[in-house]
């Protein structure tokens, strides 16, 4: 007996009849069946199909749920093979639906770009892109995209691949931020908040004067290290340093201390007795 040939089915349904494994769980794009003409249509091409066919309802190939013409766009993912076989034991990953929604939006943008008559896409590039959209899980990065095109479409011309990527990149490029209209008011410099004015540089009256003032402010005596640092800080605040190093300024400050201010008994530098009395008075 002659075996009768199986009825003509869409490729996705034919795989199921033959028992071949479908696409990996969570990665397959949603397919719909038009309720008017029974044609199986991939989601990115469904809007165009409904315009031509005029159908008000479509059904999902995977879950058989019927959607109205204004409801199907929200159906971004459907029941996977794992859900069918695991039933209530199935635990969906939180990130899977987000990733599929992002991929679907990316493909939708490419489809709209291809159909835009003002996009200026060559007929050859447009034909290649239409063929490419028939595949699932098209990479969204340039290098993996190039490898995917070579393996899937058997295109090895880098120029053609580059032209395809240019269209895809333009389709998914973020729009530039809106700029405020330029007018006379906007050209005026914005008012800056009031900031405290920088203190004016203190006039430098010499190392001896600075030495006496620092010692007088500390009851007439200081360890030589603290005195050196205070003198250097004063010198810098006067704007006289001119790029001199801290070490050089410190040596200069110590060299300017008269011997009358020094003591052989300890490391303190003191105002001489007459000068101390004069400062206190």
N, C-alpha and C positions, 0 to 999 in steps of 0.2 A: 504494500500500500504506500501511496505517496503521502508524505507528511505535508500537511498544509502549512504555508508560510505564515509566520506571526504577523499580526496587524501592524501597520506602520505607526510607530510611537516616537515621541521626541527622544533625543539621546538620553536625557536624564531618566525618563521612564523606562527606556529600553534596558538601561543598566540594571534597574531594579528587577525587571522581568527575568533577565538572564542570571540574576543572582550576583552580579559583579559588585564589589564594594563601592559605595558612593564616596563623595569627597570627605576628607577628615572632618570629625565633629567640630562644630563651631566655626568652620572656615568657609562653608558653602554659601553662595549668595542666594537670596530669596528669588524664587521663580513663581510667576502667577499664571493662571489659566483664564483667558478671557471668556466670560460667560456668554458672549454673543457669537464668537466664531470658534471657540474652543482652542485657540492657538496658545501655545506656551511661550511666555515672554519673560525675559530677564528684567529685573526691576528697573535698571537705568533706562531701558527702552520702552517701559510701559506707558509713560505719559504720552509719548509720540504715537504709540499704537492706539490708545484710547481716543486720541484726536481723530485718527483716520477711521477707526472702527465705530466709534460712537457708543460703545458699551458703557453701561452705568455700574456694572458689577464685575469683580474678578475674584478668583479664589486662589488661595495659596496651595502650591503643589504638595508641600510637606504636611501641613496640618489640616488642609481642606477647609479652612475657615474662609467665609465669604466676606469681602470688603466692598464698601461702596466706593464710588469714584473719588470721594474726598477723604477716604480712610486708609487706603493702602500704603501711603507714604510713611506712616508711622510704624509699619510692620517691617522692621529692619533685620530681624533674625527670627529663626523658627526652630522647631523641634529637631534636634540633632539625632544621629544614630544612637548615641549614648543614652539620650533621654528615652528613646523608644524601647530599648532593651533593658535599661536599669529601672525604669518606672519610678516608683516613689523613693527608691534608694539614690536616685540621681541628685548630685549637688552641683549646681551651676557655678562657674567661676564668675566673680563680680566683674572682672575686667573684660570678659569675652564679648558681652553685648556692646560695651563701649567701643572696643576695637572694631567690631563689625560695622557699627554705626558710622565710625570715622571713615572706614574703607568705602562704605556705600556713598557717603557724602563726597568723598574724593572722586569716585567714579562718576557720580552725577555731574560734578563740575566739569569733568572731561567731556562727558556727553553733550552738555550744553555748549561747551566751547566748540566742539566739532560742528554742531548744528547752527552756530552763529555765522551768518553770511558775511559779517564785517570782520571776522577773525583773520581773513586772508590766508587760509590754509590751502596748500596745494592739493589737487585731487589725489595724487599718489599718497601723500602723507595722511590725508583724511581716510582713504581706503584702508591703509595699514592700521590706523587707530581704531576704526570700526571693527576690523578683524581682531585686534588686540583685546577689545572690550568683551569679546566672547569668552575670555579666560577668567578664571577666578584668582583672587589673591595676587593681583598685579602689584609689584613692589612700588613703594612711594618714595624710595631713595634712588638717586640717579645711577649709581654704580650697579646695585642689584637689578635695577630696571633694565639696564643695557644687557646684562647677562640673561635676564628673563626673555627679552625680545629675541636674542640670538637662539636660545634653546626652543622657544615656543613658535616663533614665526620663521625661524631659519633665515634671518636677515643678518648679514655680517658687515654690511656697509655702515661704518660709524657715522657717516654724514646723515644717512637716513634715520638712524637711531637718534642722533642729535636733534634732528628736526622734529621727530615725534616727542622727544623730551621737552623741547621748547614749548610746544603746544600744551603739554601736561603741566609744565611749570607755570605758564601764564594762566591756565585755568584755575589753579589752586593758589595763586599768589595772593597775599593779603592786600586789600586795597589800601592806598596811602592815607595817612591820617588827614582829616579835614583841617585846612588852614583857615584862620580867621581872615575876613576881608581886610585889605590894607586901606587905611584912610589916614587923614591928618592926625586924628586922635591917637591911633595905634602906633604912629611913627614916633610920637613923643616918648621920651625915655621914661620907663616906669619909675614911680617914686620908690626910693629905697627906704627901708625902715631906719629910724634914727639910731645910730650907733655911737657909742661914746668916742669922743675924739682922742686920738693917741696923745699921750703926754709929750710935751715938747722936750727935746733933748736938753738936759741940764748942762749949762756952760761949764767947761772944764777950767778950773782955776789953778791947776797944778797938783802934783803928788803931795806936797807938804800940806797944802790947804785941805785936801781930801783926807789925809792921814789924821790931822788934828780933829776934823769934824767927825770922823768915824770913831775915834777913841773917846771923844767927848760924849758921844751918844751912848757909849757903853761904860760909863763911870770911869773913864780915863785909862782903861786897860783891856787888852784882848790877847788871846794866844796868837802867835804869829801866823798860823795857818788860816784862822778865821779872818784876821786882819787882811791878809793877802787876798783872800777871795772877795772880801767886801770892797777892797780898793780896785780890783780888776772889774768887778761888776759896775762900779761907778764910772770907771774909765770907758767901758763898753757903752753904757747908757748915754754917755756924752757924744757918742758917734766918732770917737777918736781912734778906735781900734784898727781900722783899715786892713782887715783880714789877718791881723797878727794872731798867732796861736795862743791858746790858754797858757801854755807853759812859758812862752816868751813874755807875756804880760805879767805872769806871776813873778818871774825873775826880776823884771824891771821894777815892779812894785816893791819887792823886798830890798832892792838896791837903793831905792829912794828913801828908806827909813834912816834917819840920822842915828848915830851911835848913842846919843844922849837918851834915846827912847828905849834902848836895849838894856838887858840885865844879865849878869853872869850867873845869877842864882836860879833863875827859872826861864821858861819859854814864853813869858808874857812880854808884850810891848806896852809901855806906859807913857803917858804924857809926862814930860818933866814937871816938877813941882810948881814952878812959876806959871807955866802954861796951863796946868790943871786948875790952879786957883783962878786964873784969868777966865777960863772957859766956864767955870762954875759961877763966877760973878756975872 
